[in-house]
Amino acid sequence: MRITTHASWAVCAMTLALAAAGCGGGGGGSGDSDAVLSASWGDPQNPLEPSNTNEVQGGKVLDMIFRGLKRYDPETGEAQDMLAEKIETSDSQNFTITVKDGWTFSNGEKVTAQSFVDAWNYGASLRNNQRNAYFFGYIEGYDQVHPEEGEQTADTLSGLKVTGERTFTVKLTQKFSTFPDTLGYNAFAPLPRAFFDDHDAWVKKPVGNGPYLVESYTRGSQMSLRTWDDYPGDDKAQNGGVDLKVYTDNNTAYTDLLAGNLDLVDDVPAAQLKNVRNDLGDRYLNTPAGIIQTLAFPFYDEAWNTEDAKKVRQGLSMAIDRAQITDTIFQKTRTPATDWTSPVLGEDGGFQDGLCGELCEFKPDEAKKLIEEGGGLPGGKVTITFNADTGSHREWVNAVCNSINNALDNERACTANPVGTFADFRNQITDRKMTGPFRAGWQMDYPLIQNFLQPLYYTNASSNDGKWSNKQFDDLVNRANQETDTAKAVDLFQQAEEVVRDNMAAIPLWYQNGSAGWSERLSNVKLNPFSVPVYNEIKVS
């Protein structure tokens, strides 16, 4: 079967939903192809290695400086061939990949099959301690290069073989019918030899194969990217570059936009939503995106990992008045969540409106009863940790705490714990320093229901920050990934999601729209289905 001749089941479902919603705005003039725009940003947690970046701020840059085998259409989310000339399989387990000819990295190195195989082997290696290593887990030999315990016994994945300058084969440990559609995720990007020959120099100034080059980066201040004139793709930049300016408060970014000191804000602060239409008119965009906000729990803390604690988690969920918070704070630019995925997937793609049932409904009396049955809040109170620099999180966390306090008739039951920067927040999470629930917003990596479940809740998965583990869930995900029938695969993933619900592995809060505001200098501003600006299409006058 030739995988690339048709879109996969979940991508097809999402395409219709997003096409109906629309993703763009701002008109389109000719623009000045040499003009540089400025945009708000936040420092990424880690150096910009593709297999070590699994958060939004770093992902924005990788999307600008890399192109992989697949690329997700900026309007529909469909996985389309980019550097892949073809991806072939007869059994959904063994794949032959042919890389397009004529592609180079910005330093002149040719992009070959070896560029991908070397990058994937690096990403999978236990020694390299990459955050996205888990994404290579289905490739044969992963258990040797990244064992759960002990040292690795192999340097390369046995399931990867270079068979020609532009061809390589991938052997998986089991059938994974939608594997080709995951290959647009940045973890699967190719890497030049320069990455391996002088890694320290590369990290300081990454070299990729996308439409932009990294010109300079000063942590805490700015990253400057400039257009790569010799970029061989058909999605060339329509501007001269982007200056990503670091803000620790998106209200400040919005103020700079209004003052003419910034061109683009891609996260309009909640406090400004009631004013944004008057301030910006048609230079404001708000569109559905594959994003869900949740509260995660530290299951490595025994206090949160008992049968009684499950009742406490369920009670906390029922103590949150999602409708009031989304109406008053977010001005209805968020929708109360009723499952753990996103409506942009559509029903055929796995979205289940109402799956959470009454556990996600505001029922303060039942909430108080459940928490009491569970032995009360661990330590007598609950503290919600969040990053205070972006996303207007302080306002909604305070509102969530107020809702919980009112439900429990205890003004000290819930408190907020702000962490100054996103990078510090993420470091505390990865170091397992959480003692209570923490903000765990999820922006999809690729438009499949699998991506809303497996990376977050599968045992030892890359973004399973709370370290929840459930064998029934894992088994259902494994079965779903092996299934080639669309309806059966969706059904198995939905069964897995029911396990998440029954255990309240995380509390779903609301589905999030992507938002952006821009200056009069810009036109053709769009957000892709991941809520990230399509920087290369923005025109500057």
N, C-alpha and C positions, 0 to 999 in steps of 0.2 A: 504494500500500500504506500502511496506517495503522500506523506503527511502534508506537504506544503501546497497541495492543490486545493485545500479547503480550510476554512477557519474551524478551530476546534469547538466543541459543544458549549463551553462556558463563555468563550469569547463571542460566539455568535449571539448568545442571549444578551450579552452586555451591549453589543453594538447597536441594537435597536433602541435600547433604553437611553443610551447616551446621545444617539443621533436625534432622538425626539427632544431631549433636554436642551441641546445646544451647548457649545463650549466657548464661544468667542464673542468679541465685541470691539468697538473702537474704530471701526471703519478701516480704510486702507489707502493711504496716499503712496506716492512713489518713494518718499523718504530719502535720507542721505545715507548711503551705504557705508560711509566712513565715520559717521557720528556714533559716539559712545553713550549708552544710557546707564543710569545708576539705579540700583535696586536694593531693597532691604534684605538682610541675611543674618544668619547666626553662625558662629564658629562650629564646625563639625566636631564630633567627639574624638575621632581618630584621624590619622593621616589618610589621604585620599586614595588608598589602595582599593580597587574594586571589590575584592573579597573581604575587606575589613570595614566596609561602610554599610551600615544598615539603619541609618536614620536620615531624616528628610533633608537637613541642611547640606550634608555631604553628598547626598544623592542628587541634589540640584546641580552641583558642579560636575559630577560624573556624567550626568545626562548631557552636559554641554561639551565635554572633552573626549567622550568615548562613543563608539558605535559598535554594536555586537552583531551576532548572527541574525537576531530578530530585533524589530523595533515596534513599540506599541503606537498605533496610529494616534496622533495628538487629538483627534476629534472623537473617534469611535472606540479606541482602546484595543482594536483588533491587532493581534500579533502578526506582523507582516515581515517578509524576508528583507533583511538589510544587507549584511555581508554573506548571508547564506544564499548560495546559488540554488541549492536544493538539499533537502533533508529527507532521506529515504529509509523506510523500514518495512519489513514484511511481518513482524511479530510484536511490535510495540515494545521490544526489549533490546534489540540490536539496531543501531542507527548508523547510517553512512552519511557524513556531512561533507559537502563540497563548498569551499569558500570562493567567493567571487574574485576574479582577477582584477588587477589595477588599483587595489587599495594599499595605502601606505600609512605609516605613522607620521606625525608631524616632523619627526627628525629625519625622514627619508627612508627609514627601514620598511621593508615590504611586509604586509600583513599576510601571514601564511597559516597553514593548518597548525604548524608548530607553535605559532603565537598563541593560539587558543589552548593547546594541550599543555604548554609550559605554564600558562596562567592558571589553568584549572588544577594542575598538580600542586602549584604553589599554594593556592587557596585551600586545598584539601589537607595539606600537611599539618600535622599536630605541632611540629616545631615552630611553624610560623604563626600559630595562635591567632588565626583569622576569624573574625566574628561570623562570617558567612560560610565557614567551612561546611556547615550542615547541608547547604544546598547541593553539595557534591556527594551526599550520602548514598544516593541510589546507584552511583557508578561502582562497578565491580572493583574490589580492592580497597574500598574506603576503610574497611575495618582494619587494614594493615597500615595504612598511612595515617589514620586517625583513630586509633583504638580507644575504647572507653576507659581502659585502664592500662597502665604501663607505657613503655616507649614504643614508638612506631617501628615496624619491622620492614617497611618498604618506603622508598622515596617517591615512587610514582604509582598512579592508579593503574592497576592491571587492565581495567576496562577501557583505557584510552590507548589508541594505536594510530600513529601517523602513517598513512599509506601512500602519500604523495605530497608534493609541495602545497596543493590546495585541498587535499582530502584527508579525513581522519574518521575513525570509527569509534563508537561509544557503545559499550556493553553494560547494561544495567543489571542489578541483582534480581529484578522482577519487572514485570510489564508495567509501563507507566505511559499511558496513551497520550497524555498531554505534555510530556516532557519537552517536545520541541517548542511549545508555546511559553515555557518558562525561560527560554534562552534569550529573551530581551532584557532580563534582569541584569543589573550591572555586575553582579558577582561573576557572570559568565563572559565578561569583556575580555578581549585579547590584550596581551602585554608585549611591549618591545623588548629586545635583548638588553637595552639600556637599563631597564628596571632591575635586571638581575646582575648586570655588570657593575653598576654603581648605584646600589639601592638607596643609600643616603641622599645622593644628589637628586635622584628621581623623586623621592618623597618631598624634597624641598621645592621642586619645580616639576610637577608631573607632566609626562609626555603621553598623549593619547592619539586617537585617530578620528576625533570628532570635529565639528565645525569651529570650535574655539580652542585657543591656546592659553595656558596659564602664563601671564606675564610676570606677576608678582603676588606675594601674599604676606601680609603682616597680621599675625593672629591678634584678635581683639580689635582690629581696625578695618581692613579691607582686603579683598582678593580682586585683582584686575585680570580680566580675560579679554583677549583680542581675537578678532576673526582670523582664521587660518585661510589665507588666500588660495592655497593649493588643495584645499579639501576636495576629495574626489566624489563625494556624495551628491545626491540631487536635492538635499535639504540644506543648502548653503545658508549662512547667516545673512539676513537682510540689513544688518547694521554693522558698525565697526567694532563692537565689543560691549562688554557689560562690566561695570564696577559694582561688585557686591559689597555693600557697606554693612558692617556689623552693628547691630542694635541690641541692647539688652532690655529695651522696653519698646514694644511696637507702637505705643502711644506717641513716643518721641519720633519714630519713623513717620507716622501719619502727620504729625505737626510739621516735619521737614518737607513732606510732600506738598502740603498746603502752602508752605512758605517758598516753594520753588527750589528747595535744596536737595530734592530727591525726585526721581522720575517714576518709580514703581514700588508699591507696597503690595505684597501678595498675601497678607493676612491682616485685614482691616480689624482693628481692636474692637472688642464688644462695646466699649463705652462710646464709640463713634458711629455705631450702626444706625442710630436714630438720626444722625446728621449727615450721613455720607451722601445721600442722594442730593441734598441741598448743596453740599460742599463740592461735589464732583460731577453731578448730572450724569451724562452718558459715559463718563470716564470711570465708571464703577461696574464691576462684574461680579455676579454671585451665581454659581452653577453647581449642580450636584457633583459629588466626587466620591471616590472609593475610600472613604475615611470613616472610622468609627472611634468614638472616645469611650474608654472603659476605665474602671478602677481594678487594678490587679492586686494580688495579695502575695505576701512572702510565705510560700508554703514550706520554705526551709526553716521557718520559725514554727515550732511545734504548737504554739498557742493558736495558730491559724490553720492547722492541718489535722483536725480531729472531726469526728462525726458531729459533735456539738458545735464546733466552729462553722460547719456548713450551715447550720440553722442561723448562726449569727450573720454570716455573709448574706443569706437569703433575706433576713430581716433588714439588714442595712439597705439592700436593694429596694425593698418595699417602703423604706423610710424616705426615699428621695422623690421629690415632686418634680419629675422631668418636664412635664408640660409647662409648669409655671416658670422654671428656669430657662427653658428654650424660648418662651414667649417674652419674658421681661429682660433677660440679660442679652440674649442673642437675637432678639427682634425677629423670631421665627426663621432665622437662617440656619437653625439646627432643627432636627426632627427627633422626638423621643425614640430611642432604640427599642425594638421589640424582638430582635434576635442578635446574633453575634457576627453578622456579615455586613452587607450594604445593599440598599435598594437598587443601586446601579447594575447589579448582577442580573436583575430580573428574576421572575419565578422560575423560568426554565434553567437559569444559571445557578439556582440554589437559594435565593433569598426567600425567607419564610416570615412573612409579616405575622406577628403575634405568637411566634414560637415560645417566647419567654413567658407568656401568659400573665397570670396575676403576680408573679414574682417581680415583674417590671412595672407593676401598677402601684400608684401611691396609695398605700393602705396603712396609715400610721398605727392603728390599733393592732392589726395583725403583725406589723413590724415589731412593735414593742413586745408582743407575746412571744414571737419566735426568738428574739434575742434573749429574753429571759429564760426560755426553754433551753437555749444553748449555753446557759451559764453566765450570760452577760458579756459585755465587751471585755476582751483580754486586757487585764490591768485596770479595768474600770473606765477606760476611755479609748477612743480611736483617733489616730492622727493621720491626716491625708497629706502625703508629700507630693510636691509638684515643682516644676521649674517656673520661676517668676519672670523670666526675661521675654518670653514670646507667648502669643496665643490667648491673652486675656485670661489665663488660668486662675489668677488670684480671685477674680470676681465669681467665677462659677464654683470654685472650691469652697469659698466662703458661703455661697448660697446652698451648696450641698450640705455643708456642716450645719447651717441654720435649719435646714429641713430635717436633718437627723436629730438635732437637739430638740426641735419642737415635737417631733414624733415621740421622743423618749422622755419628754418633760424634764430635760436636764440640759441647761445652757452650757455645761462643760463636757458633755458627752463626746463631742467632736471638735477637734481643733485642726487648723491648717499649718503645714510646715513648708514654707517656701524655701527653695534652693536657688541661689542667685543666678546661675547660668545653666543652660541646657546641657553643656558638656559636663559640668560638675554633677548635675542630676543623674545623667546617664552613668557616670563613673560610680556613683553611690549604688546605683541599681546593679551594675555588673559586679561590684564588690560585695553584693548581698548584704547591704547595710540597712535595708528597709525593715522596719518593725511593725508596720501597719500598711493599709492600702495606699497605693500610689498611682498617679496618672499614667495611663498606658494607651494613649492614642495610637491607632494603627492606620497607616496609609498603605494601601495595597502595593505589592511589588509587581504583580501582574494580575490581570483580571480573571481569576479563577476562584471558585469557592474554596478550593484547597488552600489558597494563600491566606484566607481569613482564619483558617483553623490550624493547619499543620505547623507553621512556624511559631505559633503562639501557645499551643496547648499540647503538642506532641512531646513525649518524654525527651528531655535534653535538647529540644529544638533551639534554633539560633536565637529566636526572640521570645522564648519561654522564660521571661525574666523572673517570674515567681516560682519557677521550678515545680509546677504542678505536674503530676504524673498519674495516668490512668490506663491500665492495660486494655480495657474494653474500647476506649477511645482510640488508642494506637492501632488496635486490630482492625477497627472499622475504616480508619484512614488508609491502612495498608491495602485492604480489600478494594476500597474506592479507587486508589491509584492504579490498581491492576485492571480495573474494569474498562472495557473499550466501548460498551454501550452507554450512550449519553444518559438516558433516564436512570439506569441502574447505578451509574457512578454518582449522580446527583443525590439519589436516594440514600446511598451509603454515607455520603458526606453529611447529609441532613441527620441521619441516625447518630453520627459522631457528634454533631452539634447538640443533639438532645442530651448526650452524656455531659457535655459542658454545662448545659442548662441545669440538669438534675443535681450537679455538684456545685453550681454557681462558682465555676473556676475563675471567673472574672465578672464584675458587674457591668453590663452594658448601659451606657448613659444616653448617647444620642449620635445620630448620623450627622456628619458635618458636610456642609457645602464648601467649595473653594471660593475665595473672594480675592479681589484685586482692585486697586485704585491706581490711577496713573496721571501723569502730568499732560499738559497740552502738547508737549513735544512728541508724544508717542501716538502711534496708531497701530491697528491690527494686533491688539493685545488679546491673547487667548490663554485659557488655562486648560491643561490636558486632563484626562480623567483621574489623574493622580493629584490634582489641584496645584500642579507646578506650572509656572508660566512657560509658554513655548517661546523661549528667549530668541531662538534663531529666526522666528517669523516677525518679531517686533520691528516696526519701522520708526525711525527717528527723523524729525524734521529740523 
